[in-house]
């Protein structure tokens, strides 16, 4: 059992759906820090809810609203002065746990309204330390009364009013356990990209369709040293480049479809 003195005025906010294989590690990594755990479930059919309740979480049932809106629901149900916002496939490293404890004990808590830290992704059997995937800095520890969710249905962003401190230690992310799990997200992310382009009245461009994927590969593999991560680093750079190519190509497809329907 954790020493009660170590418990901090933090709510842990997690969104989940069918995450029985990963949720327990997520909650366990922060349990010793927080006074309450809030899990917003969007219709799990596995043991996700049972696991959350066994870990002492208060479970809120909410149909899926999109990443940003779903996390806002979790944030709204928290009661502690500070909120730690995690995905169910994330967990705190020991160094990050110690940094959070130090943040509260050092007096910095009186001067900052949020904390960000690096996120480290595991892929193809290794932790990725370079390229576009690291450091994937995230703002995840915030004063509840100063925070809100931004972004869109595909990508959420935590917003905070006031100064933000960067903490040492990594947030460990197990988002893509297989190559297939990455490939399955290319299509949905491309669809969301097209919607944003349409909302901003941006038209398809051949130059962007060809040059942006090339730039993403060069940036990830060479400029950000992705080659130091071996074959996984090459795969990430190449696959990310292809995903960008698909997104812009979907814009072309959508415009052609609209033109044909109008004729």
Buried (B, 14 or more C-beta within 10 A) or exposed (E): EEEEEEBBBBBBBBBBBBBBBBBBBBBEBBBBBBBBBBBBBBEBEEBBBEBBEEBEBBBBEBEBBBBBBBBBBBBBBBEBBBBBBBBBBBBBBEEBBBBBBEBBEEEBBEEBBBBBBBBBBBBBEEBBBBBBBBEBEBBBBBBBEBBBBEBBBBBBBBBBEEEBBEBEBBBBBBBBBEEEEBEEEBEEBBBBBBBBBBEEEEEBEEEBBEEBBEBBBBBBBEEBBBBEBEEBBBBBBBBBBBBBBBBBBBBBBBBEEEEEEEE
